[in-house]
Amino acid sequence: MNIEPGAPRPKPAAMASGVLIVIMLSLQAASLQASTPSWTRDGADGAAHSATLGQAQRFFYNGDYDRAAAVTNALCAARPDDLDACELHTASLLFQIKKALGETGARDKTIAWTQCAVCPALMSAFQAATLRGQTVAHARLTAHPDDEDTLFFLGKVDLNYVWLQLGTLGRKTGWDEYWEARRSLDRVLQMNPEHLRARVARAWIDYIVGTTVPRGVRWLLGGGNKKRGLLAVREAAERGGGEFFDQVEAMFALWDMQVREREVAGAVATARTLARDFPENRELRTFLTIHDPAP
């Protein structure tokens, strides 16, 4: 589902928005219910001094989104140009909101939102972090349009916004961010086809569109191909070559897709590998308890 970075958007935006909502309803994410602390600049500087991105990433992949959000908030407040920390901050907030909504027990998204006491504060933090990140990225790209790191960061922040609004909340917004994310990630991969994280992020778009949108209307979202998305993630996870947490991201994506595809044996093998590095992750433990019980 290749799309040129400068490709024009389809005109029937209302129909496309509806299709986009449908595809995001299949997205699944885990998060812990918590509020995000408010940081002053001095407080952020002090916290960031003792915190590292690696610690935040380990919290995140162990499913401790509370601490991941707190650490990345400190890092990003102290250094707004720390793109990796700021992107992980929006992802952590997204996962917190998802879990908090799930814990209300309401199937209806609107009812779940009204029953979620912590969600408004988390949402405000998410929106502020997203806008801050987009503003930084747009300013940097104005000066350096082909900056690979910034293009990737913008694509990921935009996708986090899309996943939250259209998937988790079921709201009819996120169309501009969706197309900006596709163009940004396509540009990164055009410049650097081996960019591991961009390959994984782009594969998710391919997979979700390819699995949830009827073939005849996939063009509205630029096209989609489930097999291509799954293959790209499998190659990224198995071939290696990236930084540790970049590889971990690819492995979690592979596990998620294997679960969706009911590839139980493969999913168990991937979960075992991940659980060795992230033994506190409850999703992994629960999955293995059900599908790979100890003898």
C-alpha positions as MATLAB code, in Angstrom:
seq = 'MNIEPGAPRPKPAAMASGVLIVIMLSLQAASLQASTPSWTRDGADGAAHSATLGQAQRFFYNGDYDRAAAVTNALCAARPDDLDACELHTASLLFQIKKALGETGARDKTIAWTQCAVCPALMSAFQAATLRGQTVAHARLTAHPDDEDTLFFLGKVDLNYVWLQLGTLGRKTGWDEYWEARRSLDRVLQMNPEHLRARVARAWIDYIVGTTVPRGVRWLLGGGNKKRGLLAVREAAERGGGEFFDQVEAMFALWDMQVREREVAGAVATARTLARDFPENRELRTFLTIHDPAP';
ca = [
       0.000    0.000    0.000;
       2.570    2.515   -1.125;
       1.588    6.144   -1.354;
       3.786    8.950   -2.590;
       4.615   11.518    0.108;
       2.941   14.296   -1.828;
      -0.080   12.349   -3.049;
      -3.392   14.290   -3.002;
      -6.067   13.219   -0.552;
      -9.318   11.679   -1.800;
     -12.180   14.142   -1.980;
     -14.950   12.097   -0.253;
     -13.592   12.976    3.183;
     -16.770   12.153    5.066;
     -16.818    8.601    3.728;
     -13.126    8.224    4.379;
     -13.498    9.428    7.946;
     -16.101    6.769    8.548;
     -13.845    4.087    7.083;
     -10.965    5.278    9.230;
     -13.078    4.870   12.358;
     -13.889    1.296   11.372;
     -10.256    0.275   11.023;
      -9.229    1.718   14.346;
     -11.894   -0.213   16.244;
      -9.688   -3.300   15.940;
      -6.706   -1.701   17.654;
      -5.853   -3.092   21.043;
      -3.541   -1.562   23.596;
      -2.924   -2.083   27.292;
      -2.509    0.630   29.910;
      -2.661    1.265   33.634;
      -5.041    3.736   35.249;
      -3.244    6.706   36.726;
      -3.020   10.451   36.580;
       0.069   12.129   35.193;
       1.905   14.434   37.602;
       2.289   18.113   36.881;
       5.945   19.126   36.468;
       7.519   22.537   36.783;
      10.652   23.295   34.747;
      12.879   23.033   37.848;
      11.182   19.831   38.903;
      11.529   18.390   35.427;
      15.228   19.223   35.301;
      15.795   17.449   38.601;
      13.745   14.414   37.692;
      15.296   14.136   34.248;
      18.757   14.200   35.796;
      18.105   10.923   37.594;
      15.857    9.358   34.935;
      16.817    7.941   31.583;
      14.971    7.066   28.418;
      16.069    3.466   28.866;
      14.347    3.313   32.252;
      11.167    4.743   30.746;
      11.265    2.223   27.906;
      11.669   -0.640   30.339;
       8.709    0.625   32.383;
       6.688    0.907   29.189;
       7.356   -2.610   27.915;
       6.784   -4.065   31.356;
       3.327   -2.486   31.183;
       4.029    0.116   33.883;
       2.614    3.049   31.934;
       2.260    5.187   35.042;
       5.992    5.384   35.612;
       6.751    5.458   31.888;
       4.532    8.537   31.545;
       6.056   10.220   34.598;
       9.662    9.649   33.511;
       9.098   10.699   29.905;
       7.160   13.741   31.067;
      10.195   14.827   33.062;
      12.598   14.106   30.214;
      10.488   15.879   27.621;
       9.830   18.909   29.841;
      13.546   19.305   30.528;
      14.547   18.711   26.902;
      11.685   19.348   24.443;
      13.954   18.360   21.560;
      14.352   14.833   22.990;
      12.142   13.358   20.290;
      12.273    9.749   21.486;
      11.233   10.653   25.021;
       8.449   12.967   23.848;
       7.018   10.337   21.482;
       7.098    7.688   24.204;
       5.325   10.126   26.505;
       2.350   10.399   24.149;
       2.284    6.610   23.739;
       2.292    6.111   27.514;
      -0.607    8.516   27.948;
      -2.507    6.777   25.168;
      -2.143    3.433   26.909;
      -3.163    4.888   30.264;
      -6.379    6.233   28.753;
      -7.124    2.942   27.008;
      -6.817    0.930   30.204;
      -8.685    3.472   32.314;
     -11.614    3.326   29.920;
     -11.533   -0.459   29.935;
     -11.649   -0.557   33.706;
     -15.023    1.227   33.729;
     -16.538   -1.987   32.371;
     -18.742   -0.058   29.926;
     -18.904   -1.356   26.367;
     -20.189    1.912   24.962;
     -17.307    4.346   24.415;
     -19.327    7.435   25.328;
     -20.563    5.886   28.566;
     -17.061    4.660   29.406;
     -15.736    8.191   28.972;
     -18.346    9.704   31.285;
     -17.524    7.081   33.938;
     -13.753    7.508   33.706;
     -12.703    9.896   36.461;
      -9.048   10.189   35.419;
      -9.597   10.366   31.662;
     -10.175   14.134   31.268;
      -6.859   14.962   32.958;
      -5.036   12.288   30.972;
      -6.630   13.529   27.771;
      -5.574   17.105   28.472;
      -2.016   15.917   29.059;
      -2.092   13.838   25.869;
      -3.387   16.696   23.738;
      -0.822   19.116   25.152;
       2.036   16.662   24.583;
       0.856   15.918   21.051;
       0.540   19.567   20.100;
       3.919   20.348   21.638;
       5.565   17.531   19.707;
       3.899   18.448   16.420;
       4.926   22.086   16.849;
       8.562   21.138   17.448;
       8.561   18.745   14.504;
       6.936   21.184   12.077;
       9.418   23.909   13.007;
      12.382   21.575   12.498;
      11.029   20.298    9.185;
      10.531   23.840    7.930;
      14.271   24.344    8.299;
      15.293   20.786    7.358;
      12.514   19.078    5.337;
      14.349   15.777    5.020;
      15.459   15.356    8.613;
      14.941   11.617    9.100;
      14.584   11.614   12.870;
      12.059   14.438   12.847;
       9.988   12.909   10.047;
       9.794    9.646   11.946;
       8.923   11.402   15.203;
       6.115   13.349   13.535;
       4.717   10.189   11.948;
       4.695    8.335   15.262;
       3.141   11.191   17.244;
       0.462   11.576   14.594;
      -0.305    7.841   14.691;
      -0.615    7.907   18.474;
      -3.213   10.654   18.040;
      -5.080    8.657   15.379;
      -5.061    5.444   17.436;
      -6.491    7.290   20.436;
      -9.140    9.399   18.735;
     -10.519    6.933   16.226;
      -9.696    3.653   17.872;
      -9.973    4.121   21.607;
     -12.496    6.965   21.688;
     -14.345    6.360   18.410;
     -14.334   10.052   17.538;
     -14.546   11.366   13.985;
     -11.240   13.171   13.964;
      -7.676   12.342   13.004;
      -7.892   12.421    9.221;
      -5.173   15.060    8.763;
      -2.869   13.307   11.225;
      -3.391    9.977    9.468;
      -2.281   11.314    6.101;
       0.594   13.296    7.580;
       1.801   10.146    9.338;
       1.689    8.118    6.123;
       3.578   10.754    4.162;
       6.174   11.200    6.897;
       6.851    7.484    7.302;
       6.916    6.923    3.544;
       9.506    9.682    3.219;
      11.651    8.147    5.950;
      11.578    4.761    4.244;
      12.277    6.325    0.873;
      15.462    7.811    2.321;
      16.326    4.857    4.560;
      14.547    1.588    3.719;
      16.226   -0.133    6.688;
      14.818    2.230    9.328;
      13.506   -0.409   11.716;
      10.952    1.594   13.669;
       9.556    3.273   10.564;
       9.130   -0.132    8.938;
       7.161   -1.360   11.943;
       4.976    1.751   12.185;
       4.252    1.691    8.463;
       3.496   -2.037    8.604;
       0.826   -1.394   11.240;
      -0.955    0.973    8.868;
      -0.741   -1.615    6.115;
      -2.004   -4.389    8.379;
      -4.917   -2.501    9.973;
      -6.233   -1.125    6.680;
      -5.757   -4.521    5.042;
      -7.629   -6.435    7.742;
     -10.564   -4.169    8.551;
     -11.451   -2.155    5.458;
     -13.387   -3.696    2.545;
     -11.170   -4.123   -0.489;
     -13.248   -1.794   -2.642;
     -12.795    1.234   -0.382;
      -9.226    0.776    0.824;
      -8.115    3.372   -1.708;
      -9.746    6.008    0.486;
      -7.021    5.388    3.049;
      -4.201    4.927    0.559;
      -4.595    1.172    0.281;
      -3.726   -1.663    2.629;
      -2.276   -5.154    2.563;
      -2.454   -7.476    5.555;
       0.118   -9.938    4.242;
       2.600   -7.191    3.460;
       2.179   -5.650    6.899;
       2.627   -8.970    8.681;
       5.624   -9.891    6.547;
       7.296   -6.546    7.185;
       6.901   -6.910   10.951;
       8.049  -10.529   10.910;
      11.189   -9.594    8.973;
      11.870   -6.655   11.274;
      11.525   -8.828   14.381;
      13.489  -11.818   13.105;
      16.232  -10.112   11.157;
      17.385   -7.834   13.951;
      19.925   -5.129   13.382;
      18.392   -2.358   15.492;
      18.916   -0.970   18.961;
      17.601   -3.150   21.776;
      14.321   -1.309   22.360;
      13.770   -0.807   18.629;
      13.958   -4.572   18.287;
      11.666   -5.009   21.276;
       9.063   -2.786   19.615;
       9.206   -4.996   16.529;
       8.852   -8.141   18.651;
       5.784   -6.810   20.464;
       4.252   -5.857   17.109;
       4.879   -9.381   15.822;
       3.326  -10.927   18.924;
       0.260   -8.684   18.624;
      -0.246   -9.609   14.976;
       0.289  -13.309   15.684;
      -2.419  -13.149   18.344;
      -4.774  -11.380   15.944;
      -4.065  -14.003   13.282;
      -4.550  -16.838   15.798;
      -1.039  -18.113   15.159;
      -0.934  -19.566   18.662;
       2.313  -21.519   18.396;
       4.183  -18.548   16.969;
       2.620  -16.161   19.459;
       3.651  -18.410   22.363;
       7.240  -18.539   21.102;
       7.379  -14.756   20.715;
       5.766  -14.189   24.127;
       8.313  -16.484   25.791;
      11.158  -14.464   24.298;
       9.634  -11.168   25.396;
       8.782  -12.420   28.884;
      12.430  -13.189   29.565;
      13.256   -9.495   29.239;
       9.947   -8.148   30.569;
       8.743  -10.546   33.276;
       6.475   -7.937   34.883;
       4.312   -7.515   31.786;
       0.872   -8.791   32.835;
      -0.401   -9.248   29.293;
       2.476  -11.582   28.482;
       2.053  -13.509   31.726;
      -1.684  -13.899   31.235;
      -1.273  -15.036   27.642;
       1.355  -17.612   28.563;
      -0.680  -18.865   31.514;
      -3.583  -19.582   29.171;
      -1.729  -20.862   26.118;
       1.504  -22.231   27.541;
       0.777  -23.462   31.081;
       3.649  -24.875   33.062;
       3.771  -28.689   33.076;
];
